[in-house]
Amino acid sequence: MKLTILIACLMFGTAALAADAGAELFQKAVTEERAAGNLEEAIKLYQRVAKEFASDRALAAKALVQEARCYEKLGQDKAVKLYEQVARDFSDQREPATQARARLAALKQDDSPAAPATMTQRRIESTLGGMGPGMTDGHRAVYMNDATGELIYGDLAGKSKRVIFKTKPDDLPPGFPSRDFSIVALAFDSKPLYALSVVNTDGTGYREIARLGTHYGCLDWSWDNRYILACSHRDDGPTRLLKISVADGQIHELVSLKTGWMRSAAFSPDGRFVAYQVPASSAADPVSRIFILPAEGGEPQLVYEERPSAGLSRNRQPLRLLDWTVDGRYLAIGSQRTGKGALHLLPIKDGKPAGAPVFVKYGDFEYGSTTAAGGMIYDAVKPGGEWAVYTASLDEHGRPGGWRRLDLPLGNTTNPWPEWSGDSNRIVYVGRNEDSGQTGGEVVHLRDLTTGEDREIYHALGHTTCTWAVQQPKLFCADNRAEKTDILSIAVESGQVERLHTSPAPLFILYPSRDDRALYLNGGNEEEEILRLDIATGQETILERFPSGVWGLVSPDERWLIRKGTKGADIRPMSGGDWKALVSSTTSAQDSAAPDGNWLFYRDADAAGKKGLYRVATAGGQPERLGDFPTNGNGGGTMEISPDGRTIMVAGMFGAGWELWSLENFIPPAH
């Protein structure tokens, strides 16, 4: 018996050593590929991993996928055979097999794009007010003048325009015009419910036609102007998809969801069908789905579904239903099915799927709407993205000097999460470019603010946040993917990556402990949490759980735990104790505790609504306004004080990150 146990232990130990050796060799290959840029050497190492550790099927599959990626970068056809091998021989390894199939599809589409050769696109140049894809057809537009409270109909040049409705400036909702631009729908916040109204674009015929829930969305006109679709939700009630008669306001409930919500809905051009999307509801069910049902009512049929790929964060939806094409043969969808954001056309016949999605072009395609003339209007990320990073020096009283925008290579639709190095001379940040067809997730950059040198150090698979170690020349990063979060250590000079911990929950890096032995993180599957991860043991300790709408941060000196929400900020010692009110006015997520833990810096607004930089002592006292803030928008963001306390850095949405484009002749010809 003892001999059997001894043999079993020896076998287990040998297997564990082999696993460690395989992981070490794989990481060496990754370092050669990404940090050194030596693709030939990386290929040799990946081949060794796949051959010498073939019994570890998960590792072997990963190695083959990475080997194929290296061949892709070298422009060699061997990549296709390797992807086919993984898809065929390693179908039991879901993540590598999915990546292989996605790359095969993308390579095939790159070789033979299905979109017509006559497809054209143009940026819509306009100086008009607030306007989204569904508010223009590329020639005419319905737009808002927020300053005057006027809803205006006219041409994009602004030469011909007519005020069709006017109200108080703060009360004006966006207008949603019909396909022929003869009538406009508006949803007013008539607390506690929304009131749905219509008005003709000649300014006549204004009337309320229905009352919706406490929340609404996915408005869409039938192509004959007879009906409006609306998603309606009341607090603690189901989400309902409603078909509303424009003539008499009669409501027909098409769908009722007890859990979850609907992102968008659209009538087919012939009025026979309605398509709608139900986004992923939780980490346990990350699949986004599209259904079609008869417009007169009936059983919904699932026509397409998609889960986040390895290169997509779980807090981004992989799939977006945009609209029907004008001929009714396709649903236009924004999809990540090939590993990159792109516009695809899903074939539909008689309300049922009729084939695989057809690739059109790369891009984010978060929002889009087809036109009666057969084109599509869509939002695209501007060069530079919708996020910016600013810095300003701080005087001895904490007051900022002039704000300077950093020239970073961003195309981000999400926060770049910039963080200071210990010497206050460098930052780490995360870049992304949605509309260039960037493969995978995000890229971690290091920027030297003294020399301007900028280099890529890590290509992440998912949504990533990083911070600098205190005692060592390395980064700690959380690579947050669809089904897990990897906590990584990355050497600043060599780029060598070490996986420290894996969690099934979405986690984001806050700070390391001052001895680098632990990491403070926030996240959680169901509730917002602050956790402390012991690096050596992998033990996660929950320091605090927060209700919905409340988030927390840890002071860099590890003295304070701070929570913030709609009612301001509270503070308590990290060691425990009661929460005490710190400030009552701030609701912004842009805040930072000073390195010494003596101050909380935050964004707030004065009585006139002007944003400013404020601070309050963590020991208590009156808040003080320190100066202006670099942006005056209401979007989120982050703020960090440099370790030497001399500079402040702000990441924020600057409100000009999107532009409208028109796409024409993108529908494949009928056979």
MOBEL-V989874 format. One record per run of one state. SS is the DSSP state (h for helix, s for strand, l for the rest). FROM is the first residue (numbers start at 1). LEN is the number of residues. If there is no record, write none. Layout:
ss = <SS:SS>
from = <FROM:FROM>
len = <LEN:LEN>
This chain:
ss = <l:h:l:h:l:h:l:h:l:h:l:s:l:s:l:h:s:l:s:l:s:l:s:l:h:l:s:l:s:l:s:l:s:l:s:l:s:l:s:l:s:l:s:l:s:l:s:l:s:l:s:l:s:l:s:l:s:l:s:l:s:l:s:l:s:l:s:l:s:l:s:l:s:l:s:l:s:h:l:s:l:s:l:s:l:s:l:s:l:s:l:s:l:s:l:s:l:s:l:s:l:s:l:s:l:s:l:s:l:s:l:s:l:s:l:s:l:s:l:s:l>
from = <1:2:35:39:53:57:74:78:90:94:112:120:124:130:131:133:136:137:140:146:150:156:161:167:169:172:176:178:183:191:193:201:207:212:215:222:227:234:239:246:251:258:264:268:273:279:287:295:301:308:319:325:330:336:342:350:352:354:358:363:368:371:376:382:387:395:400:401:404:406:411:412:419:421:426:432:433:434:437:443:449:454:460:463:469:474:481:485:492:497:504:507:513:518:524:528:535:540:547:551:555:560:566:568:574:580:584:591:594:599:606:611:618:624:629:637:642:647:654:658:665>
len = <1:33:4:14:4:17:4:12:4:18:8:4:6:1:2:3:1:3:6:4:6:5:6:2:3:4:2:5:8:2:8:6:5:3:7:5:7:5:7:5:7:6:4:5:6:8:8:6:7:11:6:5:6:6:8:2:2:4:5:5:3:5:6:5:8:5:1:3:2:5:1:7:2:5:6:1:1:3:6:6:5:6:3:6:5:7:4:7:5:7:3:6:5:6:4:7:5:7:4:4:5:6:2:6:6:4:7:3:5:7:5:7:6:5:8:5:5:7:4:7:7>
